[in-house]
Amino acid sequence: MCITIQKMAAKEIDTTATISIGGIQQFMSIKGQNIDNPILLYLHGGPGAAVSSHSDKVTQQLEAHFVVVHWDQRGSGKTIEFNKPDASPAIEVMKQDAEELLSHLLTRFNRKQIVVLGNSWGTVLGFHLAEKFPKKVSAFIAVSPIVKHTKSQKMTLEVLQNHFKKNDNTKALEQLSTVKIPFENAEQMLILHRWETVYNGSEFPHEQYKQYLSYFEGWSSLWMPLYQQLYGIDLEKQVPMLECPVYILIGDKDLTTHHEITKAYFDVLKAPQKELFWLENVGHNIPGVAGDRMQEIVIENILND
């Protein structure tokens, strides 16, 4: 697979747009040093965690080689300013939105293909596009992908319980004993996140816990119904094969989408071309804590592949 960059005078693009997707107005930003470079659609995580407002921290390096599109999905970022959701959208609605955006970008830029990069929740939409439209997706980059959500969380809960049992951390064990998979509420989600953070070597004091709980409860009031649908994902059964090149990036400390499950899926996934990249000493939030390395991998291994 080869992506060719036009060798011509740079024609920079830096703009924003609102377009009708799924019957509502949705926001996107478009940045690149040359409008003739390949298009890269960045599918943010969350759900609900748009990054267009701080895209310079996530994709600035990529803008020298791609025209980077950040889309604030429904219920996220600036899209909320046009239509505040009163209920959690279904995954199928979000997938249809992604399909409409893909079609819009191909038409807008007069292209036959684009590169798709999905992070965490964004990989749910990315795998859908790559599977359904392989001729329109020149490459799919899956960062910290959701592969088997139920199994991943059960494995993580077991890892944490065993670890804190060996370390005689009664507080951790007491909180972890209240966690059910699938999560029943926002606090169970936060508890798993808290002790995963501690397991990976960072502090998570009680004051921080109370602040995070307020955020998690606010987030879950909109997104928990959609989040519950993620427990039905099993990519080994649902997406055993892709007909476009696929590249997977994993943090070796990621327990949110358990790295062992991701590696096992990569091993059995059939694709015309596939590569796996490990990021050492990195957890789930690759764009946030290892964004430069993520971009370097894309530029060095995918752009010129």
MIZA-591998 format. One record per residue (C-alpha): residue in one letter; x, y, z; residue number from 1. Coordinates in steps of 0.05 Angstrom, whole numbers. Each point is the difference from the previous one (the first is absolute). Example, Ala and Ser with C-alpha at 12.3 -4.5 7.8 and 13.67 -1.06 7.14 Angstrom:
BEGIN
{"A" {246 -90 156} 1} {"S" {27 69 -13} 2} 
//
This chain:
BEGIN
{"M" {0 0 0} 1} {"C" {29 66 -20} 2} {"I" {-26 70 13} 3} {"T" {28 52 -47} 4} {"I" {10 72 18} 5} {"Q" {-6 50 -56} 6} {"K" {65 38 -12} 7} {"M" {-24 70 -12} 8} {"A" {-3 68 34} 9} {"A" {-31 -6 68} 10} {"K" {-72 21 5} 11} {"E" {-15 4 74} 12} {"I" {-69 -12 27} 13} {"D" {-25 20 69} 14} {"T" {-75 5 5} 15} {"T" {-61 -22 37} 16} {"A" {-68 -21 -25} 17} {"T" {-68 -22 22} 18} {"I" {-35 -50 -43} 19} {"S" {-66 -38 3} 20} {"I" {13 -71 23} 21} {"G" {-54 -46 25} 22} {"G" {-51 56 -4} 23} {"I" {38 48 46} 24} {"Q" {56 50 -7} 25} {"Q" {68 -28 19} 26} {"F" {67 34 7} 27} {"M" {67 -17 -31} 28} {"S" {68 33 -6} 29} {"I" {47 -10 -58} 30} {"K" {75 15 3} 31} {"G" {58 -17 -45} 32} {"Q" {61 32 -32} 33} {"N" {-19 -23 -69} 34} {"I" {-72 -11 -22} 35} {"D" {24 -52 -50} 36} {"N" {28 -46 53} 37} {"P" {-38 -62 21} 38} {"I" {-62 10 43} 39} {"L" {2 -28 71} 40} {"L" {-64 -4 40} 41} {"Y" {12 -1 76} 42} {"L" {-55 -35 39} 43} {"H" {4 22 72} 44} {"G" {-11 -42 62} 45} {"G" {-49 5 56} 46} {"P" {-54 -3 -22} 47} {"G" {-8 74 9} 48} {"A" {74 19 2} 49} {"A" {11 45 -61} 50} {"V" {71 25 -10} 51} {"S" {-9 52 -54} 52} {"S" {10 56 51} 53} {"H" {70 -26 17} 54} {"S" {17 -35 -65} 55} {"D" {69 32 0} 56} {"K" {19 -47 57} 57} {"V" {-25 -61 -36} 58} {"T" {12 6 -75} 59} {"Q" {45 61 -13} 60} {"Q" {56 -43 -29} 61} {"L" {-49 -36 -45} 62} {"E" {-24 66 -30} 63} {"A" {67 5 -37} 64} {"H" {-16 -65 -38} 65} {"F" {-76 -5 0} 66} {"V" {-61 43 -3} 67} {"V" {-26 -17 70} 68} {"V" {-74 1 14} 69} {"H" {-26 2 71} 70} {"W" {-74 -13 8} 71} {"D" {-38 17 63} 72} {"Q" {-49 -58 2} 73} {"R" {-71 10 23} 74} {"G" {-2 15 74} 75} {"S" {73 25 -2} 76} {"G" {39 65 -5} 77} {"K" {-28 56 -42} 78} {"T" {-54 -45 -30} 79} {"I" {-36 7 67} 80} {"E" {-6 75 -13} 81} {"F" {-45 -13 -60} 82} {"N" {-42 -56 30} 83} {"K" {5 -22 72} 84} {"P" {-20 -74 4} 85} {"D" {-55 -19 48} 86} {"A" {16 -75 -4} 87} {"S" {58 -45 -15} 88} {"P" {6 -17 -74} 89} {"A" {3 -73 -20} 90} {"I" {65 -28 -29} 91} {"E" {-36 -11 -66} 92} {"V" {-17 74 -3} 93} {"M" {73 18 11} 94} {"K" {22 -49 -53} 95} {"Q" {-48 31 -50} 96} {"D" {27 69 17} 97} {"A" {71 -25 -14} 98} {"E" {-23 -28 -67} 99} {"E" {-31 66 -20} 100} {"L" {64 38 20} 101} {"L" {43 -48 -40} 102} {"S" {-43 12 -62} 103} {"H" {2 75 12} 104} {"L" {76 2 5} 105} {"L" {11 -42 -63} 106} {"T" {-46 47 -38} 107} {"R" {27 64 31} 108} {"F" {72 -16 -16} 109} {"N" {-14 -39 -64} 110} {"R" {35 -62 26} 111} {"K" {-11 -74 -7} 112} {"Q" {31 -19 67} 113} {"I" {18 29 68} 114} {"V" {40 -24 60} 115} {"V" {-41 -13 63} 116} {"L" {30 4 70} 117} {"G" {-43 -20 59} 118} {"N" {17 6 73} 119} {"S" {-34 -44 53} 120} {"W" {-75 10 -10} 121} {"G" {17 29 -68} 122} {"T" {25 -68 -22} 123} {"V" {-71 -26 4} 124} {"L" {-18 48 -56} 125} {"G" {66 -11 -35} 126} {"F" {-7 -76 -4} 127} {"H" {-70 10 -28} 128} {"L" {25 46 -56} 129} {"A" {59 -44 -16} 130} {"E" {-43 -62 -4} 131} {"K" {-57 30 -39} 132} {"F" {40 45 -47} 133} {"P" {68 -32 -10} 134} {"K" {9 32 -68} 135} {"K" {-12 69 30} 136} {"V" {47 -10 60} 137} {"S" {73 -2 -23} 138} {"A" {23 -18 70} 139} {"F" {-32 -8 69} 140} {"I" {40 18 61} 141} {"A" {-30 -28 65} 142} {"V" {28 32 63} 143} {"S" {-17 -36 66} 144} {"P" {-57 -37 -34} 145} {"I" {-62 -28 33} 146} {"V" {4 -74 -18} 147} {"K" {-38 -41 52} 148} {"H" {-27 49 50} 149} {"T" {-31 -49 49} 150} {"K" {59 -47 2} 151} {"S" {49 58 5} 152} {"Q" {-33 30 61} 153} {"K" {-7 -67 35} 154} {"M" {74 -14 -12} 155} {"T" {19 69 26} 156} {"L" {-42 -8 62} 157} {"E" {33 -67 15} 158} {"V" {70 29 -11} 159} {"L" {-14 57 48} 160} {"Q" {-31 -44 53} 161} {"N" {59 -48 -2} 162} {"H" {50 57 2} 163} {"F" {-30 36 59} 164} {"K" {-12 -64 38} 165} {"K" {75 -15 -4} 166} {"N" {13 71 24} 167} {"D" {-51 -4 57} 168} {"N" {-36 62 -25} 169} {"T" {-67 -9 35} 170} {"K" {-28 66 -24} 171} {"A" {11 -19 -73} 172} {"L" {-29 -70 11} 173} {"E" {-60 29 36} 174} {"Q" {-16 47 -58} 175} {"L" {15 -51 -54} 176} {"S" {-47 -50 32} 177} {"T" {-58 47 -17} 178} {"V" {16 0 -74} 179} {"K" {-45 -39 -47} 180} {"I" {14 -14 -73} 181} {"P" {-37 27 -38} 182} {"F" {1 64 42} 183} {"E" {-64 16 36} 184} {"N" {17 73 12} 185} {"A" {52 55 -8} 186} {"E" {33 -13 67} 187} {"Q" {18 -72 -19} 188} {"M" {32 27 -64} 189} {"L" {40 51 41} 190} {"I" {22 -52 51} 191} {"L" {31 -44 -54} 192} {"H" {32 61 -31} 193} {"R" {27 23 67} 194} {"W" {35 -64 19} 195} {"E" {25 -12 -71} 196} {"T" {33 68 6} 197} {"V" {32 -19 67} 198} {"Y" {21 -68 -28} 199} {"N" {36 36 -56} 200} {"G" {40 42 49} 201} {"S" {-38 66 8} 202} {"E" {-34 29 60} 203} {"F" {-76 7 5} 204} {"P" {-16 34 67} 205} {"H" {-69 2 31} 206} {"E" {-9 74 -17} 207} {"Q" {12 -16 -73} 208} {"Y" {-48 -58 5} 209} {"K" {-57 45 22} 210} {"Q" {14 49 -57} 211} {"Y" {3 -56 -51} 212} {"L" {-65 -30 26} 213} {"S" {-37 64 -16} 214} {"Y" {27 -2 -71} 215} {"F" {-14 -74 -10} 216} {"E" {-71 8 24} 217} {"G" {-12 59 -47} 218} {"W" {30 -39 -58} 219} {"S" {-41 -62 15} 220} {"S" {-65 38 1} 221} {"L" {6 6 -75} 222} {"W" {47 -55 -22} 223} {"M" {-12 -60 44} 224} {"P" {-55 -30 -45} 225} {"L" {48 2 -59} 226} {"Y" {58 -25 43} 227} {"Q" {-41 -61 20} 228} {"Q" {-5 -18 -74} 229} {"L" {76 -7 -2} 230} {"Y" {-6 -64 41} 231} {"G" {-27 -34 -63} 232} {"I" {64 12 -38} 233} {"D" {42 -61 -17} 234} {"L" {43 16 -61} 235} {"E" {28 -70 -6} 236} {"K" {-71 -23 -18} 237} {"Q" {-27 64 -31} 238} {"V" {60 25 -40} 239} {"P" {46 -59 -13} 240} {"M" {25 31 -65} 241} {"L" {12 68 -31} 242} {"E" {13 12 -73} 243} {"C" {41 63 11} 244} {"P" {68 8 35} 245} {"V" {-7 6 75} 246} {"Y" {50 25 52} 247} {"I" {-11 -9 75} 248} {"L" {34 41 54} 249} {"I" {0 -28 72} 250} {"G" {27 27 65} 251} {"D" {35 -57 37} 252} {"K" {-33 24 66} 253} {"D" {-70 7 -29} 254} {"L" {-51 -36 43} 255} {"T" {-59 43 -22} 256} {"T" {-1 -37 -65} 257} {"H" {43 -57 23} 258} {"H" {64 -5 -41} 259} {"E" {1 -76 1} 260} {"I" {-69 -3 -32} 261} {"T" {21 50 -53} 262} {"K" {63 -41 -16} 263} {"A" {-41 -64 -5} 264} {"Y" {-48 33 -49} 265} {"F" {57 27 -43} 266} {"D" {29 -70 -5} 267} {"V" {-64 -29 -30} 268} {"L" {-23 60 -40} 269} {"K" {4 -11 -75} 270} {"A" {19 61 -42} 271} {"P" {39 13 -64} 272} {"Q" {51 36 44} 273} {"K" {3 8 76} 274} {"E" {50 25 50} 275} {"L" {0 5 76} 276} {"F" {38 54 38} 277} {"W" {14 -4 75} 278} {"L" {9 64 39} 279} {"E" {43 -14 61} 280} {"N" {-21 23 69} 281} {"V" {-65 30 -27} 282} {"G" {-71 -14 21} 283} {"H" {-65 11 -36} 284} {"N" {5 74 -16} 285} {"I" {51 -3 -56} 286} {"P" {-19 67 -33} 287} {"G" {3 36 67} 288} {"V" {65 -28 28} 289} {"A" {37 -25 -62} 290} {"G" {-30 42 -55} 291} {"D" {67 17 -31} 292} {"R" {19 -73 -4} 293} {"M" {-68 -18 -29} 294} {"Q" {9 51 -55} 295} {"E" {71 -22 -14} 296} {"I" {-24 -71 -10} 297} {"V" {-53 22 -49} 298} {"I" {49 43 -40} 299} {"E" {58 -49 0} 300} {"N" {-37 -65 -10} 301} {"I" {-66 15 -33} 302} {"L" {9 61 -43} 303} {"N" {58 -29 -38} 304} {"D" {-19 -74 4} 305} 
//
